[in-house]
Amino acid sequence: EVLVCDPRPTGDLHITAHLLEPLRRRGLPIPDPVPRFSLLPAERIYARACWQERRLTPPLVLIHPGSGGRRKCWPLSRFLALAHHCRQQGIEVLLIHGPAETDLAAQIESDPQCRDLALCPPGLLDLAGLLESAALFVGNDAGPGHLAAALGIPTLSLFGPTDPRIWKPLHPRARIIQAPAGRLESIAVEEVFGYVVEMLGSGDTTARP
């Protein structure tokens, strides 16, 4: 049997619940609607190499300043300032980007204080392994945040024009900051850094591959 449904969300129903609705209508049990993902040992090799080559020490905060749409992005200058704040407090940081985010990579690498923090995982499973090794992930409303949350990593997502009721990561270790009036530029670096310190202080920060 093939189940057909419109993937676009309706109302304020979370996208996960919306996509599971055809299964519910067929009476199929869904004991846990929270997306979860686990890795095989071989899928952790890239992350392990990153830790060794960069001589990282816990806790590690991964920051992804990108997104599928510019309007969903907190200003890059704020992400770079956040990275500076973390490093000043002795917190390891990596600024990750995808292979297609060449403009973002160039902007990160043009900052003298952050160019050595830029990292592009070559594949999705390499990214997943790196996320799993982190103590915290910070990013916009974008795919890496959902992957981090599915791996059980504390995740902080910044929301502007999109509705977190529909698009937020569902995992209980995921938190969001909703921009007033949907204006991401109104979120201050100090506010996000406060969340980072709080979230690192409330969990295990010794994660590594």
N, C-alpha and C positions, 0 to 999 in steps of 0.2 A: 504494500500500500504506500502511496506517495501522498504526503501531506503538503499542501500548498498554502502559503500565507504571505501577506504583505509584510516585508521586513521593516517597514517604516513604523515607528511607534505612534500610538494614538493616545490623546489626552496626556495625563501625567503618569501613566503606567511605565514602570522601569522597563528598559529595553529587554532585559533578561526575562522578566515575567511575560512580556509580550511575545517573545520568541518561543517560550515554553507553552504558551496557551494552546496551540494545536494538540500537544501531547496531553494536556489536562483534559481537553474536550474528548479525547479518546479513552480517558480513564486510566492512562498510564501513570504509575506512581512516580513522584518527584520528591524524594525525601529531603533533598538539600538543593535549593536553587542557586546557592552561591557558587560561582565558577571557581574551580580548583585545578591546579596543574602541578605535576611533579616531574622531576628530571631523572634521567639515567646517569650513572657515573661518567660515562663518556661525554655527556653533554655539559660537564663541569670543567672540562680540561682547559678551555679558553679562559674561564674566570680564574682558575688556579694559576695559569701563566701570567695573567695580568697582575695578580697579587704579588707574585714572585719578582717579575720584571720591574714593577714600579715600587717594590718594597713597601707595600701598603700595610698599615696597622689599623685594627678596628678602633672606633666605629667608622664605617665607610658610608657616606651619603652620596647617592647617585642622583644627579640632576639632569633632567631632559628638558631643554628650553623650547623644543619644537612642538609642532602639531600639524594636523592636516590642513588647517586654515589659519591664516595670520590673525584673524579677529579673535581666535581662541588663545592667543599667546600673551602671557605676561611679558612686558618689555624685556628684551635680552639684557639690557643694562642692569635691570633689577636682579636677574638670575646671576649675573657676574658679581654684583655686589653681595648677594647671598653667599656665593662661593667664597668671597674674601672674608666675610664674617665668620664662616665656618672654619676656615684655615687659621684665622687669628685665634680661635678657641681650641686649636689642636685637633680639629675634626677633619679626617681625610675626605676629599671631594673628588669626584670625576664628573665632567660634563659630557654626557653621551649624545650622540647624534647618529642618524641613519645614513646609509650610503647615498640616498637621494637628497639629503639635506646639505648640499654643497655650500650654499650661501650661508647657512647657519654655521657650518664648520669654519668657513673663512672669517666670519665675524668673531667667533670665539678665539681663533688662533691669532687674530690681530690685536688682542688684548695681551700685553706683556705679562700680566700677572696670572692669566688663565690659560695661555697657550699650551702649557705643559699638562693641563687638566683635561684636554679634549681627547675623546676616545670614540671610535666608530666600530662597534662589534660587527664582524663580517656577516653574521647570519642571525636569524631569529632565535635559534636555540643557544647561540653564543651570548646573545643579549639576556636570555632567560637565566643562563648560568651566572652571569654577572649580577643580575638583579637578586638572585637567590643568595648571593654572598654578601649583600649589603645589609646595613642596619636600618636604612631608611631610603625611600625613593621620593623625590619631589619633582612634580612636573605639571604641565597643563592638562586640560581635558583631551587626552590622546591615548592611543593604544598601549604604549609602555606602562602607563599607570594601571591599566586593567590587568596586564600581564603580571606586574609586580604584586598587585593585590591577590591575584589568583595563586601566586606562589606563597602567599602568606606573609609577605614582607610589609612592614608598616609603610603606608603610602599616603602622601599628602598631595591632593590634586587641587589646582587653582581653577575656579570656574568663573567665566565672565558672561558672555551672551547665551551660552547653552544652559539647559536646565538640569541641575544635578539630580533632581527627582527622577529623571529619565536616564541620565548618562553616568552617574557617579559609580565608581567601583563598589561592589556590594560587600566585600569582605569586612568583617568586624574590626580589622586592624587598619582599615582605610578611613581617612578623614578628608574633609574638604574645606576650602575657604571660598565662600561665595562673594564675588566682588559687588559692592553696592551699585545698584542700577546697572549691573552688567558691565561696568567699566573696569577692566583689569588694571589699568594704570592707577586706579585709586587704592590698590592694595600696596601697603608700604613694606619695604624690605624688613623692617624691624618686626612687623607682625608675623611674617613668614618665618623669620629666624626664631621668634618666640615659640612657634609651633615645633620647629625642628628640635630645639633644646628640650621642650616638653616631651616630645615623642621619643627622643633618644633616652631621656631619663626614665621613661615608664616601661621600657622593655629591655631585652637582652641586646647589648650592643657589641657582642663579641663575635658576631656571625662572620664567617669566612669560609671559603671552599675547602 
